[in-house]
């Protein structure tokens, strides 16, 4: 079909579609004016134009935008819309907007002939209105639901897409008021939508709502409506509806995800392939002393330069990304544990960072998503548990050493009883066994509670020291207890272990004779507790328990050879290779558990002297409470 010679066509197309104009001129005698934007076209709409031909995609808008301005400006010239991708969605919107012809085109060569035919058809009608037959074809072939409504809002026509989308037969719904199938919560919005459309000729509106299907479910529709009641061939409100259920569900999921990300107490940021912050949440921004708006668009090295995170994190990040991109791993995420962060408030915190890759862009790295979780308290708690477990393991190992001592004493006295039949040996053995049982039961109880020290009470130091001497294998050693050692708050069983280990250390390393222990008699200053021995034998070592002179506490000293100064620092280690290491180590463990301080030095007699200080006395506790 040839365009009449006297026809002037306004061709609005992007530069990439310029070939359409060239072929249109070559194939017809019409005058073709070329413009390349919506803005330029508006200047020519009332300038002797017989027909407007517009592409869909224009530099400053779309052909539909131009159509709306064309109709809104009371221009009666026919309007032909050319879509090179043949999009049915565009076709449906074009019909709803009142286009006279819609021309899908695969290439400029075929488009020129189709455009010429369309221009000839609409120009020859003389009134710029498209034929109903053309409209009906567009309506029927569209995948969107295209419907027309009369002035009362009743459905007068709908295409077959209503069956595919909602399950209704077109004949069954024509004549109905569609609002009855709209979700009750959305009906007011639909009523306002129709009222606005009916109120003004040429009015265009858009609305999203839920519509009941033939199966009773609801689908979410997006509708674009246009008032064409004044069009003599239509005399209807044209509504193009599209099923956007999946889109709305994804949108809702995204909104939910964003709310979760903003409310959970973790920091989140997204970096692009260059290391630029694309997005951060409030938690991360606040930690770094800024806001999302200030940090987005900046390079991630900013937080390194400002001292919030250590410099090594940059290399660690690069290594993690390389590892995740490597074909040798199937891992989708990676973790960098306990990253130290200096917060905006100057507080040092530890964060576990979990990093994942953004979806690849045509196989190329596109960036990362990183989640930061504050693990400062958790890490401190875990480390404390590990230290506590180490102490308990060490404690259990050393206590077995303590239990062996009274059992050895019991075994020795049982052997003596077998030899001479003395019941006193059996009594001593019985006491030693009771002590071993007490130690074992106490250790089990505290191990279950995860503690080294149980309840503390006021304890008489002298009484506990003498009781400890009774269950320690002391041979010919002697015990002196100075007056004034007083009372302190302690776990009595643990304090007794302190004395037993210090006594055993003094006897084993200060005596030349470590024979069996016999009965002892208690005594104050100047008197001794020592095993029964011939009158002409002197104690192998004398152990003294006395009060500290300048603070609350006590000491245990002996007159043996002492401990060389260069070896004293190793006394409190369990791995010294001998029993002394275990014995003195448990003394420190028990002292630490009470909050006491234990130190080793030289006694006045040149032997070893252990001081226990920083103890709490009943009087001091009462004063603190008052």
Rosetta blueprint (number, residue, H / E / L):
1 X L
2 X L
3 X L
4 X L
5 X L
6 X L
7 X L
8 X E
9 X E
10 X E
11 X E
12 X E
13 X L
14 X L
15 X H
16 X H
17 X H
18 X H
19 X H
20 X H
21 X H
22 X H
23 X H
24 X H
25 X H
26 X H
27 X H
28 X L
29 X L
30 X L
31 X E
32 X E
33 X E
34 X E
35 X E
36 X L
37 X L
38 X H
39 X H
40 X H
41 X H
42 X H
43 X L
44 X L
45 X L
46 X L
47 X L
48 X L
49 X L
50 X L
51 X E
52 X E
53 X E
54 X E
55 X E
56 X L
57 X E
58 X E
59 X L
60 X L
61 X E
62 X E
63 X H
64 X H
65 X H
66 X H
67 X H
68 X H
69 X H
70 X H
71 X H
72 X H
73 X L
74 X L
75 X L
76 X L
77 X L
78 X E
79 X E
80 X E
81 X E
82 X E
83 X E
84 X L
85 X L
86 X L
87 X L
88 X H
89 X H
90 X H
91 X H
92 X H
93 X H
94 X H
95 X H
96 X H
97 X H
98 X L
99 X L
100 X L
101 X E
102 X E
103 X E
104 X E
105 X L
106 X L
107 X L
108 X H
109 X H
110 X H
111 X H
112 X H
113 X H
114 X H
115 X H
116 X H
117 X H
118 X H
119 X H
120 X H
121 X H
122 X H
123 X H
124 X H
125 X H
126 X L
127 X L
128 X L
129 X L
130 X L
131 X L
132 X H
133 X H
134 X H
135 X H
136 X H
137 X H
138 X H
139 X H
140 X H
141 X H
142 X L
143 X L
144 X L
145 X E
146 X E
147 X E
148 X E
149 X E
150 X L
151 X L
152 X L
153 X L
154 X E
155 X E
156 X E
157 X E
158 X E
159 X L
160 X L
161 X H
162 X H
163 X H
164 X H
165 X H
166 X H
167 X L
168 X L
169 X L
170 X H
171 X H
172 X H
173 X H
174 X L
175 X L
176 X L
177 X E
178 X H
179 X H
180 X H
181 X H
182 X E
183 X L
184 X H
185 X H
186 X H
187 X H
188 X H
189 X H
190 X H
191 X H
192 X H
193 X H
194 X H
195 X H
196 X H
197 X H
198 X H
199 X H
200 X L
201 X L
202 X L
203 X L
204 X E
205 X E
206 X E
207 X E
208 X E
209 X E
210 X E
211 X E
212 X E
213 X L
214 X L
215 X L
216 X L
217 X L
218 X E
219 X E
220 X E
221 X E
222 X E
223 X E
224 X E
225 X E
226 X E
227 X E
228 X E
229 X L
230 X L
231 X L
232 X L
233 X L
234 X L
235 X L
236 X E
237 X E
238 X E
239 X E
240 X E
241 X E
242 X E
243 X E
244 X L
245 X H
246 X H
247 X H
248 X H
249 X H
250 X H
251 X H
252 X H
253 X H
254 X H
255 X H
256 X H
257 X H
258 X H
259 X H
260 X H
261 X H
262 X H
263 X H
264 X L
265 X L
266 X L
267 X E
268 X E
269 X E
270 X E
271 X E
272 X E
273 X L
274 X L
275 X L
276 X E
277 X E
278 X E
279 X E
280 X E
281 X L
282 X H
283 X H
284 X H
285 X H
286 X H
287 X H
288 X L
289 X L
290 X L
291 X L
292 X H
293 X H
294 X H
295 X H
296 X L
297 X L
298 X L
299 X E
300 X L
301 X H
302 X H
303 X H
304 X H
305 X H
306 X L
307 X L
308 X L
309 X E
310 X L
311 X L
312 X H
313 X H
314 X H
315 X H
316 X H
317 X H
318 X H
319 X H
320 X H
321 X H
322 X H
323 X H
324 X H
325 X H
326 X L
327 X L
328 X L
329 X L
330 X L
331 X L
332 X L
333 X E
334 X E
335 X E
336 X E
337 X E
338 X E
339 X E
340 X E
341 X E
342 X E
343 X L
344 X L
345 X L
346 X L
347 X L
348 X E
349 X E
350 X E
351 X E
352 X E
353 X E
354 X E
355 X E
356 X E
357 X E
358 X L
359 X L
360 X L
361 X E
362 X L
363 X L
364 X E
365 X L
366 X L
367 X E
368 X E
369 X E
370 X E
371 X E
372 X E
373 X E
374 X E
375 X L
376 X H
377 X H
378 X H
379 X H
380 X H
381 X H
382 X H
383 X H
384 X H
385 X H
386 X H
387 X H
388 X H
389 X H
390 X H
391 X H
392 X H
393 X H
394 X H
395 X H
396 X H
397 X H
398 X H
399 X H
400 X H
401 X H
402 X H
403 X H
404 X H
405 X H
406 X H
407 X H
408 X H
409 X H
410 X H
411 X H
412 X H
413 X H
414 X H
415 X H
416 X H
417 X H
418 X H
419 X H
420 X H
421 X L
422 X L
423 X H
424 X H
425 X H
426 X H
427 X H
428 X H
429 X H
430 X H
431 X H
432 X H
433 X H
434 X H
435 X H
436 X H
437 X H
438 X H
439 X H
440 X H
441 X H
442 X H
443 X H
444 X H
445 X H
446 X H
447 X H
448 X H
449 X H
450 X L
451 X L
452 X L
453 X L
454 X L
455 X L
456 X L
457 X E
458 X E
459 X E
460 X E
461 X H
462 X H
463 X H
464 X H
465 X H
466 X H
467 X H
468 X H
469 X H
470 X H
471 X L
472 X L
473 X L
474 X L
475 X L
476 X L
477 X L
478 X E
479 X E
480 X E
481 X E
482 X L
483 X L
484 X L
485 X L
486 X L
487 X E
488 X E
489 X E
490 X E
491 X L
492 X H
493 X H
494 X H
495 X H
496 X H
497 X H
498 X H
499 X H
500 X H
501 X H
502 X H
503 X H
504 X H
505 X H
506 X H
507 X H
508 X H
509 X H
510 X H
511 X L
512 X L
513 X L
514 X L
515 X L
516 X L
517 X L
518 X L
519 X L
520 X L
521 X L
522 X L
523 X L
524 X L
525 X L
526 X L
527 X L
528 X L
529 X E
530 X E
531 X L
532 X L
533 X L
534 X L
535 X L
536 X L
537 X L
538 X L
539 X L
540 X L
541 X L
542 X E
543 X E
544 X E
545 X E
546 X E
547 X E
548 X L
549 X L
550 X L
551 X L
552 X L
553 X L
554 X E
555 X E
556 X E
557 X E
558 X E
559 X L
560 X L
561 X L
562 X L
563 X L
564 X L
565 X H
566 X H
567 X H
568 X H
569 X L
570 X L
571 X L
572 X L
573 X L
574 X L
575 X L
576 X L
577 X L
578 X L
579 X H
580 X H
581 X H
582 X H
583 X H
584 X H
585 X H
586 X H
587 X H
588 X H
589 X H
590 X H
591 X H
592 X H
593 X H
594 X H
595 X L
596 X L
597 X E
598 X E
599 X E
600 X E
601 X E
602 X E
603 X L
604 X L
605 X L
606 X L
607 X L
608 X E
609 X E
610 X E
611 X E
612 X E
613 X E
614 X L
615 X L
616 X L
617 X L
618 X H
619 X H
620 X H
621 X H
622 X H
623 X H
624 X H
625 X H
626 X L
